[in-house]
């Protein structure tokens, strides 16, 4: 019941904000907020609790090639271990037409009490941060295949520590292909397939911890936009499977503004 109350009040607050915030095309700052029943990332279930996610983007040049921003997410209830998922990420990105290259600093407190992770701690043996290099390219409209490749460059969450205490980064890499299978007036369908491998060490972050290469993310996303009181609200539903860890999830979300 407490979770439902939190979900109701959070939704109401964001809906009120969506009706009062008006974006300007020439504004150097933009804000987007989503409400989802869970948070899925590269085939992994970060949390099964309902979440609020907010992205703030700053345009660094007049052509909007360079951007920087903050992405934050928080669950609306605690997990079974008594902790509450919270995440804050910082990024800088360059985009030229259909190509983008970005560097993200990910900080996730999942499975930890407040204070367990120091947000200013970047020690390679126990930091809660991951540095994530992301690149993406979308082919021309005649064949709009999107290719994404992401590599973890640094962070204790993607490291192996040997008997001598030396830290070995695995450089876990995630590669995804996605393609719009159907685009109509009422809804659209996108299919995606992602695999993962490591450049060093014995395994990677996204699988069952037994292999150097795995298929980790297969699924479909159906999107549709609803109009309420003259405002449009994109709604999306995703079903995914991670064959490596033998898991499956469904997600439904709405972009509030």
N, C-alpha and C positions, 0 to 999 in steps of 0.2 A: 504493500500500500504506500509506503514512504517513497519507493521508487516511482510509482505512478504519479504521486503528487509532484515530485521533482521534475518528472518528464512533462507534466502539464504546465507547471509554472515556467520552465525553461522554454517550452514551445511558445507559450503566450508572450513571453518577453521578447523573443526573437521575432515573432510575427509582428508585434507592435513596432519593433525597430525597423523591420522591413518596410512598413508603411510610412515611416517618418524619415528614413534615410533616402535621399535622392542622389544618384551618382551623376557626375558630369563627365562628359567624354574627355574634356581637357584636364581633368583632375589628376594630379600626380599620385594620388593614393586611392586604392580601391579595397573594399572589404567584402568578403563572401562568408556566409555561415551555412553550415549543413547540420541536419539532425538525422542520426542513423541509429539502427537497432544494435549495431556492433561496429567494430573496427577491424577490417581485414587488410593485410599488407603482404603482397608478393606471395600469396598462398598461405600465409600464416594468420592465425587468429590472435590478434593483439589483445582484444578483450571481447567477451560476449555480452557485456553490459551496454545499454543505450549510451550514446555519446553525443556531445556537442563539439563541432569542429569549426574553427574560425581561421581564415586565411587573410592576412593583410599584406598588400603588395604596394611597393613604392617604385615608381618609374624614375630611373636615374638619368635618362636623357630624353630629349624631345621626340626622338624616333621610337622610343620604347623598346630599343634593342637590349638595354641593360635594365634589369630589375633586381630588387632585393626585397626580402619580406620575412614575415613571421607566420608560422603555422602552429596552432595550438589545438589540443584536443583533451577532453576530460570526460570520464564516465559519470553517469548520473547516480550510480550506486556502487557499493563495494563488492569486490569479488568474494569467492568462497574462502579465500585465505585472509580476509579482513582488510585487504589493502584496496586502494582506489587508483585506477589507471589515470595518469596525467602525463601529458607530453607537450613539450615546446621545442620547436625547430626553428633554425635561422637559415636563410639561404641567400645566395646571389646567383643570378642566371643571365646568360646571354642568349638571345634569340634572333635569328635572321631567317625570315620567311618560315620554311618548314623545319628548320634545324634549331635545336636548343641544346645548350650545355650549361649545367648548373652544379654548384657545390652546396651540399646541405649538411648542417650540423644537427644531428638528431639526439634528443635527450628525453628518455622514456623512463618513468618511475614504476612501471608495471611490476607487481610482486614485491614492492618495497614500501615501508612506512615512510611518511614524511620525515625528512632529515637523514634517511639512510644514504641517499645520494646527494653529494654536494654539486650543485649546478656549475660551480667554478672549478671543479676538479677535472683536470685533463691528464692525470697520471695514467700511463699506458696499462698498468696492472689492475686498476680498479675504477676507472672512469665510467660514468654512466652515459657518456657521449659516443656516438658513432659518426664518423665523417664519411659522407656518401657522395660519390661523383656520379652525376646523372647525365646521360646523353639520349636524345630522341630525334628521329627524323620521320616525317610523313611524306610518302610519295605523292605524285600529282593526282588530281581529282579523278583522272581516268582509271587509276588503280590506287586508291587511298589506303594502302597498307602502312601501318605505323610500326616502326622498329624502335625499341627502347633498350638501352644497356646501362646498368647501374653497378658500380663497384664500391665496396666498402674499403676505405683507405686506412682507417685508424679506429681503434676503440677496443676496450676489454671484452665487449660482447662478441667480437669476432676474432678473438685472439686465443692462441694456445700457449700455455706457460709450461716450460719444461722443468725437469727436476732441479736444475740450477737456478730457476727463477727467471730465466730469460723469456721475453715475450716474443712470440712469433705470430705476426699478422697472417690471417688466411686469405685476405683479399677476396672474400666471397663476392661473386658476381652473378647478377640476375639479368637475364635477357628475355624480352617479351615481344611477341608479335600480336598485333590486334588488327581487326578488319571489320568495317561496317557491313554486316550481312544483309541488312534491310533498312531502308530509310523511307518512311512514308509520312503522310500528313498527321496521322494519329500517334505513331510511335516509331522507334528505331531499335534495332538489335545489333549489338556488337559482340563478336567472338574474340577470345584471347587465349593465348598459350604461352606459358612462361617456364623456363628452365633455369637451373642454377649450377654453378661449379665454383671451385676455388683455384687460386693461382699458387697457393702454398699451403702446407699443412696436410692433414689427413682427410678433412671433409669441409663442408660449408655450413652456413647459418640456416638455410631454408629447408633442409631435408631431415631425414631420420638419423643423421649422424653416422651413417655407415658407408656412404659413397662420395666420390669426388664429383659426380655429375648426377643430377636428378631432374626429372620433370616435376615441377612443384605447383603449377598453377594453371588449371584449365577451367574455362567457364564462359558464361554468356551474361551480358548486361542488357536489359530492356529499359528504355528511357521513354518518358512521356511528359508533356507539359500540361498542367492544369491551370485554368484561370479562375481566380477567386477575387471578387470585388474589383475586377479590372486589372489585377496584378497576376503575373505568370509565375508559377512555381514548378520548376523541373523536378520530377520524381523519377527515381531509378531503382531497379531491382536487379541484384546480381546473384547468380548461383555459381559456386566454384568448387573445384575438387583439387586436393593436393595428393596425387598418387603416392608420393614418397612417404608421407606420414599417415596415409589412408584416412584422410579427413575430408569432410564436405561441410559447406556453410551456405546459408542464404542471407542476403543483406537487402534491406530496403532503406532508402534515404530520400530526403527532400532538401533542395537548395532553397533556403528561406529568403536570402538576398545576396 
